[in-house]
Amino acid sequence: MLPGWLGLPQASLHVSVWGIAKSVLVFLGIPLAAGYLTRTLGERARGRDWYESTVLPLIGPAALYGLLFTIVILFALQGHTITSQPLDVARIGVTSGQALAGVVGPLIEVPALVALVYVALWARRHYSRPGQEHLLGRRFARTTEENR
């Protein structure tokens, strides 16, 4: 509606509200609720120190695998469409940069962000000076002590 109000060309897109709500619920709502409940119940049962020293190291790798699984699902659902119709993807980029970013962006962005997380973790281990662990949090200090 906004482009019409501004006198710009309009395009219509028919998307069901339930389709959008279902996607948001599956990809954002369930992980958010699971994280909230896990932290709340874990801290209530045994305290924050126990939760951070025992539970987080156990579920941390699972969270990474969950993110990677989500990426795989995104590629599985959209990858074939994008790779089987590269001219359509190029045409979307020519006509609308926003549409290209919305379609192809997550397929490129998420793996790039995961790679940056690994670079940051590597840099934290190699470029921190002794005595500065307190600036990086308790978890890093514990990991540094374990690696010595």
N, C-alpha and C positions, 0 to 999 in steps of 0.2 A: 504494500500500500504506500509506503513512504516514497518510492521512486515516482509513483503516479502523482502524489501531492507536490513533488518537486518538478514535475513536468518532464521527467526522464522516462525512457522506454521501460516497459514492464514485461515480466515473464511470469507465467503461472506455474506453480508446482503443486501437485495434489499429493499430499502425504497425510496418512491417517494419524490422528493424535495418539491413538493406541499404539501404533507402530513405533513412534518416537518414544513414548513412555516406556514401552517394553524394552527398547534398546538402552535407554538411560537406566532403567531398573537393573537389567542384567549386567551391564558393563560398569556401572558406577554405584548403584544402590546396594547390591549384594556385597561387594567388597567393603564398602564403607560401613555397612551394618555389622559385618563380620569383624572388622577391625575394632570398631567401637565396643562391641560386646566382649570381644576377647580381652581388650585392655581393661575395661570396667570390671568384668568379673574376675580377671586375674589379679588385679590390684586389690580388689575388695577381699578376695579369698586369702592372699598371702602377703600383700604389701607391694609397694612400687619397686623396692630393691630386688626382691625375689623375681618379680615379673621381668624387670630389665636385665637381670643377670642370668635367668634360667629360660624364660619363655621366648624372649626376643631372639636370642641366638638360635633357637630351634625353628622358629617360624620365619626368620629372615630369608633363608634360602628358598623356602616355599613361596614367599612373596615374590621373589625374583622369578621363580618358575611360573607363577601365576601371570606375571607380566608377559613373560615370553610366550605362554600359552595364548594370551589375548592377542599378541602380535600374530601368532600362527593363525588364529581364527580370522583376524582381519584379512590376512593374505589369502586364506582359504576361501573366504566369502567374496572378496573383491579382486584378488590377484588375477584370476583367470579372465575376468571381464576386462581388466586393464591391459593384460598382455595379449589377449586375443583381438582387441580392437585398438591398437596403438594410434591409428589415425583419428579415432573419436577422441582419445585423450589429448592428442595434439590440437584438435579443433577446439576442445574446451579451453586449452591454454591460450589459444589465439583470441577466442571471443571473451573469455573472462578469467582473469588471474585468480579471482576469489574461488571460482568453481574448481579450477585446477588444484588450488591449495586444499580445498575441502575434500577432493577425491583422492589425490595422490599424496598429499601432505602427510597424513598419519602413517602411510606405508613407508615413508622415508624418515619421518621425524622420530618415531618411537625407537627404531634401532639406533639412530644417531644419538638420542638421549641416553640410552642404555650404555653405549660406548663411552659417552662423556662421563657417566658415573664411574665406570671402570678406570678411566684416565684420572679422575679426581681421587679415587681411592689409592691408586698407584702413586700419585704425586704427594698425597698426604703422608704415605709411608716413607717416601724418599727425600722430601724437602722440609720436614718438620725438624726443628732443633730440639735437643734435649732440654727439658724444663718447660717446654711450651705445650705439653700434652693437655694441660688444664684448659687451654684455649680451644681445644678440639673436642672436649667432652670426655666423660668417664669411659665410654666404650673404647675409644682409641687408646687411652692410657692402659686399660686392661690388655688390649691386644698387643701393645708395645711391650708390656712386661712379659707376656706369654712368649713372644718371639725372641726375647733375649736369651 
